[in-house]
Amino acid sequence: MSDAKSSSEKIRRPKAETPKGFRDYFGPEVTERKAMLDAITAVYHRYGFDPLETSAVETVEALGKFLPDVDRPNEGVFGWQDEDGDWLALRYDLTAPLARVAAQFRNDLPTPYRRYAMGPVWRNEKPGPGRFRQFYQCDADTVGSGSVAADAEICAMLSDALEVVGIPRGDYVVKVNNRKVLNGVMEVAGVLDPSDPEKFAHERGIVLRAIDKIDRLGDDGVRALLGAGRKDESGDFTKGAGLSEAQAEVVMGFVSAKRETGAATVARLRELVGASVIGAEGVDELEQIAGLLAAQGYGPDRIVLDPGVVRGLGYYTGPVYEAELTFEILDEKGRKRQFGSVAGGGRYDDLVKRFTGQAVPATGVSIGVDRLLAALRAKGRVGGSSAGPVVVTVMDRDRMAEYMGMVADLRSAGIRAEVYLGNPKNFGNQLKYADKRQSPVAVIQGGNEAEKGTVILKDLILGARIAANATLEEWKDRPAQVEIPRADLVAEVRKMLGQ
């Protein structure tokens, strides 16, 4: 009975699937991302920033409460408790680890400390279309400088980085605002008390989130959220900030303060902040940033002052900036829409203070690499077929050493190449393999060629144009091949590759 039972029991095997909210990246995607990271970091390096690589794991205490749109320290992250009882978590961005490093090594690092970093980050949030729980970021930050010149430099560097990866001028805009200006407007609107920063904190959070949704909800939707609340198309109700009409009007005036020129925008913001000291300070900083950028040749065709930029994270204390792509793409339903934001950042002067108790000014930017790659693919600027390796086919198992010698010669010359290591019995399968690998050239040497000291080179790119899904006989009849002396292998392959 037990034997029958055991024989009838099915072996439970693990499901071969990625966890929800995660995905795998194959050859071309990995190659494209590396090329993009190399291009961006070359710009960062040119600006004088040094690389930094931190652990993927931080203590929850070090990560702090500055998670996106949440207050509890352990929400939004993948966390666990180790054997010593300490809570650890995967980093959710590259900024919190930098704050820890700046505090931990403050006596060893130069001041200011300018670093760039890249790598995956993890968010324990609900995944959605194009929204994953693991994604790449590429950051650059200056820690230890309170000068707005540091903010202006970050904006210029962001502009350069976008252009170097293939986003031409006119297809993007870097928008700059200042949280101090927004605080001044909130002070005028009566939802910020400089003597009691915690007062009206809940209402200000709703106001910030409402302004951040201006592009999606429009003026009416934002006004509703500033007031009693808003019911969406599905009937769900979102409670508003409870501002009066007069208070909401002040905030809406801020949102629509952008004018034709930076100078006109600055003048309008001065009117809105009125007698607010913090607001006037923010307007002065924006004016300085605009002047510094103009002196370097970064005009409104690349960087603009835009009061609509809020940035969601609570730790921003001054200038904030966001890079937005202005071209249209088709969404999954075939509708036209603008691609939107691909990078953002700002000044966060209080983040390092959590560790040291002393104020340490800092500013930086983070580029969403995977999102930027998706934008370039949507425009057809990356994602073309990536050339595979030259494939040396195997006609005779006993001469594997000769085939390995050929591939070694190619590799020594800097040519990507491999020997076919599958079952060589069916030659047609070898050529199909080479096609699947998107190989540009196949190298063939049978017994006859070996006796003559020659090899056959088959141009697979041209061959594919001649006959897709060809039989072995059709392969043999293709004109896209040439027989050459073995000694000329490297030189002839170079010619076929256009090197």
C-alpha positions as CSV (number, residue, x, y, z in Angstrom):
1,M,0.0,0.0,0.0
2,S,2.8,2.4,1.0
3,D,4.7,1.5,-2.2
4,A,1.6,2.1,-4.4
5,K,1.1,5.4,-2.6
6,S,4.6,6.6,-3.1
7,S,4.7,5.6,-6.7
8,S,1.5,7.5,-7.4
9,E,2.6,10.6,-5.6
10,K,3.8,13.4,-7.9
11,I,7.1,15.0,-7.4
12,R,6.5,18.6,-6.6
13,R,8.9,20.7,-8.6
14,P,9.6,24.4,-8.2
15,K,7.9,26.7,-10.7
16,A,10.3,28.2,-13.2
17,E,9.1,31.7,-13.0
18,T,10.4,35.1,-11.8
19,P,8.9,36.5,-8.6
20,K,6.1,39.0,-9.0
21,G,7.5,42.5,-9.8
22,F,10.9,41.2,-11.0
23,R,12.2,40.3,-14.4
24,D,15.2,38.8,-16.2
25,Y,17.4,40.7,-18.6
26,F,19.1,39.0,-21.6
27,G,22.1,39.7,-23.8
28,P,21.0,42.8,-25.8
29,E,19.3,44.5,-22.9
30,V,22.3,44.0,-20.6
31,T,24.6,45.3,-23.3
32,E,22.4,48.3,-23.9
33,R,22.2,49.2,-20.2
34,K,26.0,48.8,-19.8
35,A,26.6,51.1,-22.8
36,M,24.2,53.7,-21.3
37,L,25.8,53.5,-17.9
38,D,29.3,53.8,-19.4
39,A,28.1,56.9,-21.3
40,I,26.5,58.6,-18.3
41,T,29.3,57.8,-15.9
42,A,31.8,59.2,-18.5
43,V,29.9,62.5,-18.2
44,Y,30.0,62.4,-14.4
45,H,33.7,61.6,-14.5
46,R,34.4,64.5,-16.8
47,Y,32.7,66.8,-14.3
48,G,35.2,65.6,-11.6
49,F,33.0,63.1,-9.7
50,D,34.5,59.9,-8.3
51,P,32.9,56.4,-8.3
52,L,31.5,54.9,-5.1
53,E,30.1,51.4,-4.6
54,T,28.2,50.6,-1.5
55,S,26.7,47.4,-0.1
56,A,23.2,46.4,-1.4
57,V,22.3,45.9,2.2
58,E,21.9,48.6,4.9
59,T,20.6,48.7,8.4
60,V,17.0,49.8,8.5
61,E,18.1,52.4,11.1
62,A,20.6,53.9,8.5
63,L,17.9,53.9,5.8
64,G,15.7,56.0,8.2
65,K,12.2,57.2,7.5
66,F,12.9,58.8,4.2
67,L,11.2,56.2,2.1
68,P,8.9,57.2,-0.9
69,D,5.6,58.5,0.4
70,V,5.6,56.4,3.6
71,D,6.4,57.2,7.3
72,R,7.1,53.8,8.8
73,P,10.9,52.9,8.6
74,N,10.3,49.3,7.5
75,E,7.6,49.9,4.9
76,G,8.5,49.9,1.2
77,V,11.7,47.9,1.7
78,F,12.7,44.3,1.7
79,G,13.8,43.8,5.3
80,W,14.7,41.0,7.6
81,Q,16.1,40.5,11.1
82,D,19.6,38.9,11.4
83,E,20.8,36.6,14.1
84,D,21.9,39.5,16.3
85,G,18.4,41.0,16.2
86,D,19.4,43.9,13.9
87,W,17.0,44.8,11.2
88,L,18.6,44.9,7.7
89,A,17.1,45.9,4.3
90,L,18.0,46.0,0.7
91,R,18.7,49.6,-0.3
92,Y,15.7,51.4,-1.9
93,D,17.9,54.1,-3.5
94,L,21.5,55.2,-3.7
95,T,21.1,58.4,-1.7
96,A,20.5,57.0,1.8
97,P,23.7,54.8,1.6
98,L,25.6,57.9,0.5
99,A,24.4,59.8,3.6
100,R,25.7,56.9,5.8
101,V,29.1,56.9,4.0
102,A,29.4,60.7,4.3
103,A,28.9,60.4,8.0
104,Q,31.0,57.3,8.6
105,F,34.0,58.5,6.6
106,R,33.7,62.2,7.2
107,N,37.2,62.5,8.5
108,D,38.7,60.8,5.4
109,L,36.7,62.2,2.6
110,P,37.4,65.5,0.9
111,T,34.9,68.4,1.4
112,P,33.0,68.7,-0.7
113,Y,32.7,65.0,-1.6
114,R,31.6,64.5,-5.2
115,R,30.6,60.9,-6.0
116,Y,28.7,59.0,-8.6
117,A,27.2,55.5,-8.1
118,M,25.2,53.0,-10.2
119,G,23.4,49.8,-9.4
120,P,20.1,48.1,-8.7
121,V,17.8,49.3,-5.9
122,W,14.8,47.5,-4.5
123,R,11.3,48.7,-3.6
124,N,8.8,46.5,-1.8
125,E,5.8,48.1,-3.5
126,K,2.9,46.9,-5.6
127,P,4.3,46.3,-9.1
128,G,2.5,47.4,-12.2
129,P,3.0,47.9,-16.0
130,G,6.6,49.0,-16.4
131,R,6.9,49.3,-12.6
132,F,9.3,46.7,-11.1
133,R,10.5,46.0,-7.6
134,Q,14.1,46.0,-8.8
135,F,15.5,48.6,-11.1
136,Y,18.8,50.4,-11.9
137,Q,19.7,53.9,-10.9
138,C,22.7,56.1,-11.8
139,D,23.3,58.9,-9.3
140,A,25.7,61.8,-8.9
141,D,25.9,63.9,-5.7
142,T,27.9,66.7,-4.1
143,V,28.0,66.5,-0.3
144,G,29.4,69.4,1.8
145,S,28.6,72.4,-0.5
146,G,25.8,74.8,0.3
147,S,26.4,76.8,-2.8
148,V,23.7,76.9,-5.4
149,A,26.5,76.5,-8.0
150,A,26.5,72.9,-7.0
151,D,22.8,72.6,-7.9
152,A,23.4,74.4,-11.2
153,E,26.2,72.1,-12.0
154,I,24.0,69.0,-11.4
155,C,21.4,70.4,-13.8
156,A,24.0,71.1,-16.5
157,M,25.5,67.6,-16.0
158,L,22.0,66.0,-16.2
159,S,21.4,67.8,-19.5
160,D,24.8,66.6,-20.9
161,A,24.1,63.0,-19.8
162,L,20.7,62.9,-21.6
163,E,22.3,64.2,-24.8
164,V,25.2,61.8,-24.7
165,V,22.9,58.7,-24.5
166,G,20.9,59.8,-27.5
167,I,18.2,62.2,-26.4
168,P,18.7,65.3,-28.6
169,R,18.0,68.8,-27.6
170,G,14.3,69.5,-28.1
171,D,13.3,66.0,-27.0
172,Y,13.9,66.7,-23.3
173,V,13.7,69.5,-20.7
174,V,15.3,69.8,-17.3
175,K,12.8,71.6,-15.0
176,V,14.1,73.4,-11.9
177,N,12.1,74.6,-8.9
178,N,12.8,75.2,-5.2
179,R,11.0,73.7,-2.2
180,K,11.7,76.9,-0.3
181,V,9.5,78.8,-2.7
182,L,6.8,76.3,-2.3
183,N,7.1,76.6,1.5
184,G,6.8,80.3,1.2
185,V,3.6,79.9,-0.9
186,M,2.2,77.5,1.8
187,E,3.1,80.1,4.4
188,V,1.1,82.7,2.5
189,A,-1.7,80.2,2.1
190,G,-1.8,79.6,5.9
191,V,-0.7,75.9,5.8
192,L,2.8,76.4,7.1
193,D,3.8,78.0,10.4
194,P,7.6,78.8,10.5
195,S,7.5,78.6,14.3
196,D,5.9,75.1,14.3
197,P,7.1,73.1,11.3
198,E,5.0,70.1,12.3
199,K,1.8,72.0,12.3
200,F,-0.3,71.4,9.2
201,A,2.2,68.7,8.1
202,H,-0.6,66.4,7.0
203,E,-2.3,69.1,4.9
204,R,1.0,70.0,3.3
205,G,1.6,66.4,2.3
206,I,-1.7,66.3,0.5
207,V,-0.9,69.6,-1.2
208,L,2.5,68.3,-2.4
209,R,1.0,65.1,-3.8
210,A,-1.8,67.1,-5.5
211,I,0.6,69.5,-7.2
212,D,2.8,66.6,-8.3
213,K,-0.3,65.2,-10.2
214,I,-1.0,68.4,-12.2
215,D,0.0,66.8,-15.5
216,R,-2.4,63.9,-15.0
217,L,-5.3,65.5,-13.2
218,G,-5.3,69.0,-14.6
219,D,-6.3,72.2,-12.7
220,D,-9.7,71.0,-11.7
221,G,-8.4,67.7,-10.3
222,V,-5.7,69.5,-8.3
223,R,-8.2,72.1,-7.0
224,A,-10.5,69.3,-5.8
225,L,-7.6,67.7,-3.9
226,L,-6.7,71.0,-2.3
227,G,-10.3,71.4,-1.1
228,A,-12.7,68.7,0.1
229,G,-11.4,65.9,-2.1
230,R,-11.8,64.2,-5.4
231,K,-13.7,61.3,-6.8
232,D,-12.0,59.5,-9.7
233,E,-13.6,57.8,-12.7
234,S,-14.0,54.5,-10.8
235,G,-15.9,56.3,-8.0
236,D,-13.1,56.1,-5.4
237,F,-12.9,59.2,-3.2
238,T,-9.6,60.7,-2.2
239,K,-9.8,63.1,0.8
240,G,-8.4,66.6,0.1
241,A,-6.3,69.0,2.2
242,G,-9.4,71.0,3.3
243,L,-8.1,74.4,2.1
244,S,-10.5,77.3,1.6
245,E,-11.0,78.7,-1.9
246,A,-8.7,81.6,-1.1
247,Q,-6.0,79.3,0.1
248,A,-6.3,77.0,-2.9
249,E,-6.1,80.0,-5.2
250,V,-2.7,80.9,-3.7
251,V,-1.4,77.4,-4.3
252,M,-2.9,77.3,-7.9
253,G,-1.2,80.6,-8.6
254,F,2.1,79.0,-7.7
255,V,1.4,76.0,-10.0
256,S,0.7,78.2,-12.9
257,A,3.5,80.7,-12.2
258,K,5.7,79.6,-15.2
259,R,6.1,82.4,-17.7
260,E,7.8,82.7,-21.1
261,T,11.2,83.6,-19.7
262,G,13.0,82.7,-16.5
263,A,13.1,86.3,-15.4
264,A,9.3,86.6,-15.8
265,T,8.8,83.4,-13.8
266,V,11.1,84.7,-11.0
267,A,9.1,88.0,-10.9
268,R,5.8,86.1,-10.6
269,L,7.1,83.9,-7.8
270,R,8.3,87.0,-5.9
271,E,4.7,88.3,-6.0
272,L,3.4,84.9,-4.7
273,V,5.7,84.5,-1.7
274,G,5.0,88.0,-0.5
275,A,6.6,88.7,2.8
276,S,7.7,85.1,3.4
277,V,11.4,85.0,4.3
278,I,11.9,81.4,3.3
279,G,10.0,82.0,0.1
280,A,12.1,85.0,-0.9
281,E,15.3,83.0,-0.2
282,G,14.1,80.3,-2.5
283,V,13.3,82.8,-5.3
284,D,16.8,84.3,-4.9
285,E,18.3,80.8,-5.3
286,L,16.3,80.1,-8.4
287,E,17.5,83.4,-9.9
288,Q,21.1,82.6,-9.1
289,I,20.8,79.1,-10.6
290,A,19.3,80.5,-13.9
291,G,22.2,83.0,-14.1
292,L,24.9,80.4,-13.5
293,L,23.4,78.1,-16.1
294,A,23.0,80.9,-18.7
295,A,26.7,81.7,-18.2
296,Q,27.6,78.2,-19.2
297,G,25.4,78.2,-22.3
298,Y,22.4,76.2,-20.8
299,G,19.4,78.1,-22.0
300,P,15.7,77.4,-22.0
301,D,16.1,75.0,-24.9
302,R,17.5,72.7,-22.2
303,I,16.8,73.9,-18.7
304,V,13.8,76.0,-17.5
305,L,12.4,77.2,-14.2
306,D,9.1,75.4,-13.6
307,P,7.1,75.8,-10.3
308,G,5.2,72.7,-11.2
309,V,8.1,70.5,-10.2
310,V,7.6,69.2,-6.6
311,R,9.5,65.9,-6.2
312,G,7.8,63.5,-3.8
313,L,10.4,62.7,-1.3
314,G,10.2,64.5,2.0
315,Y,13.9,65.1,2.5
316,Y,14.3,67.8,-0.2
317,T,15.1,71.2,1.4
318,G,15.9,73.5,-1.5
319,P,16.3,73.4,-5.3
320,V,14.6,70.4,-6.9
321,Y,14.9,69.3,-10.6
322,E,13.4,66.8,-12.9
323,A,14.3,65.7,-16.5
324,E,11.2,65.1,-18.7
325,L,11.2,63.7,-22.2
326,T,8.9,65.8,-24.4
327,F,8.3,63.4,-27.3
328,E,5.2,61.3,-27.7
329,I,5.1,57.5,-27.6
330,L,2.2,55.0,-28.1
331,D,1.0,53.3,-24.9
332,E,-0.1,49.7,-24.6
333,K,-3.6,50.7,-26.0
334,G,-2.1,52.5,-29.0
335,R,-2.9,56.0,-27.5
336,K,-0.4,58.8,-27.9
337,R,1.1,60.1,-24.6
338,Q,4.3,61.9,-23.5
339,F,6.9,59.7,-22.0
340,G,7.4,61.9,-18.9
341,S,10.1,61.9,-16.2
342,V,13.3,59.9,-16.5
343,A,15.5,61.6,-13.8
344,G,15.1,63.8,-10.8
345,G,16.9,65.1,-7.7
346,G,17.4,68.0,-5.5
347,R,19.0,69.5,-2.4
348,Y,18.7,67.5,0.9
349,D,20.7,69.4,3.5
350,D,19.3,67.4,6.5
351,L,19.9,63.8,5.5
352,V,23.5,63.4,6.8
353,K,22.5,65.3,9.9
354,R,20.6,62.3,11.1
355,F,24.0,60.5,11.7
356,T,26.2,63.4,12.9
357,G,23.8,65.9,14.5
358,Q,25.5,68.6,12.3
359,A,24.0,70.1,9.2
360,V,25.8,68.9,6.1
361,P,24.6,70.4,2.8
362,A,24.1,68.0,-0.1
363,T,22.6,67.9,-3.6
364,G,22.3,65.3,-6.3
365,V,20.4,63.6,-9.1
366,S,19.3,60.1,-9.9
367,I,18.7,58.8,-13.5
368,G,16.2,56.0,-13.9
369,V,18.3,53.9,-16.3
370,D,15.7,51.3,-17.2
371,R,13.1,53.9,-17.8
372,L,15.5,55.9,-20.0
373,L,16.3,52.8,-22.0
374,A,12.5,52.1,-22.4
375,A,12.2,55.6,-23.8
376,L,15.0,55.1,-26.3
377,R,13.5,51.7,-27.4
378,A,10.1,53.4,-27.9
379,K,11.8,55.8,-30.3
380,G,13.8,53.1,-32.0
381,R,17.1,54.6,-30.9
382,V,18.3,51.4,-29.2
383,G,17.0,47.8,-29.5
384,G,18.3,47.0,-32.9
385,S,19.8,43.6,-33.5
386,S,23.0,43.1,-31.7
387,A,25.7,41.3,-33.6
388,G,26.6,37.9,-32.1
389,P,30.0,36.2,-32.2
390,V,31.7,34.7,-35.2
391,V,30.9,31.0,-35.0
392,V,33.6,28.4,-36.0
393,T,31.6,25.3,-37.0
394,V,32.7,21.7,-36.3
395,M,32.9,19.3,-39.3
396,D,35.1,16.7,-37.7
397,R,35.2,16.1,-33.9
398,D,38.7,14.8,-34.2
399,R,40.0,18.2,-35.3
400,M,38.5,20.1,-32.4
401,A,42.0,21.4,-31.5
402,E,42.3,23.0,-35.0
403,Y,38.9,24.7,-34.6
404,M,40.0,25.9,-31.1
405,G,43.1,27.3,-32.7
406,M,41.0,29.3,-35.2
407,V,38.8,30.8,-32.5
408,A,41.9,31.7,-30.4
409,D,43.4,33.6,-33.4
410,L,40.2,35.5,-33.8
411,R,39.9,36.3,-30.1
412,S,43.5,37.4,-30.0
413,A,42.7,39.9,-32.7
414,G,39.9,41.3,-30.6
415,I,37.1,39.6,-32.6
416,R,34.3,38.1,-30.6
417,A,34.2,34.4,-31.5
418,E,33.2,30.9,-30.3
419,V,33.5,27.3,-31.4
420,Y,30.2,25.4,-31.8
421,L,30.0,23.2,-28.7
422,G,26.7,21.4,-29.4
423,N,26.2,18.1,-31.2
424,P,28.1,18.6,-34.5
425,K,26.4,15.7,-36.3
426,N,23.8,17.9,-38.1
427,F,25.6,20.7,-39.8
428,G,22.3,22.5,-40.6
429,N,21.7,22.8,-36.9
430,Q,25.0,24.5,-36.5
431,L,24.1,27.2,-39.0
432,K,20.7,27.6,-37.4
433,Y,22.4,28.1,-34.1
434,A,24.7,30.7,-35.7
435,D,21.6,32.5,-37.1
436,K,19.9,32.4,-33.6
437,R,23.0,33.9,-32.1
438,Q,22.8,36.6,-34.8
439,S,26.3,35.7,-35.8
440,P,27.7,37.8,-38.7
441,V,30.1,35.1,-40.0
442,A,30.4,31.3,-39.8
443,V,33.8,29.7,-40.3
444,I,33.7,26.2,-42.0
445,Q,36.5,23.8,-42.6
446,G,35.8,20.2,-43.7
447,G,38.3,17.6,-44.6
448,N,38.7,18.9,-48.2
449,E,39.4,22.4,-46.9
450,A,41.8,21.1,-44.3
451,E,43.9,19.3,-47.0
452,K,44.0,22.5,-49.1
453,G,44.8,24.7,-46.1
454,T,41.7,26.8,-46.6
455,V,38.5,27.7,-44.7
456,I,35.1,28.8,-46.0
457,L,33.7,32.1,-44.6
458,K,29.9,32.4,-44.8
459,D,28.4,35.9,-44.6
460,L,25.3,35.1,-42.5
461,I,23.9,38.6,-42.6
462,L,23.9,38.7,-46.3
463,G,22.9,35.1,-46.4
464,A,19.9,35.8,-44.2
465,R,18.7,38.3,-46.7
466,I,19.0,35.8,-49.5
467,A,17.0,33.0,-48.0
468,A,15.2,33.0,-44.7
469,N,14.5,29.6,-43.2
470,A,16.7,27.9,-45.8
471,T,17.3,24.2,-46.0
472,L,20.8,22.8,-45.9
473,E,20.9,22.5,-49.6
474,E,19.8,26.1,-50.0
475,W,22.5,27.1,-47.5
476,K,25.1,25.4,-49.7
477,D,23.8,27.3,-52.8
478,R,24.1,30.7,-51.2
479,P,26.6,32.9,-52.9
480,A,27.4,34.8,-49.7
481,Q,30.5,32.8,-48.9
482,V,34.1,32.7,-49.9
483,E,36.9,30.2,-49.6
484,I,40.2,31.6,-48.4
485,P,43.6,30.5,-47.2
486,R,43.6,29.5,-43.5
487,A,46.4,32.0,-42.9
488,D,44.2,34.9,-44.0
489,L,41.3,34.0,-41.6
490,V,41.7,37.0,-39.3
491,A,42.2,39.5,-42.1
492,E,39.2,38.3,-44.1
493,V,36.9,38.1,-41.1
494,R,37.9,41.7,-40.3
495,K,36.9,42.8,-43.8
496,M,33.5,41.1,-43.5
497,L,32.9,42.8,-40.1
498,G,33.9,46.1,-41.6
499,Q,36.8,46.5,-39.2
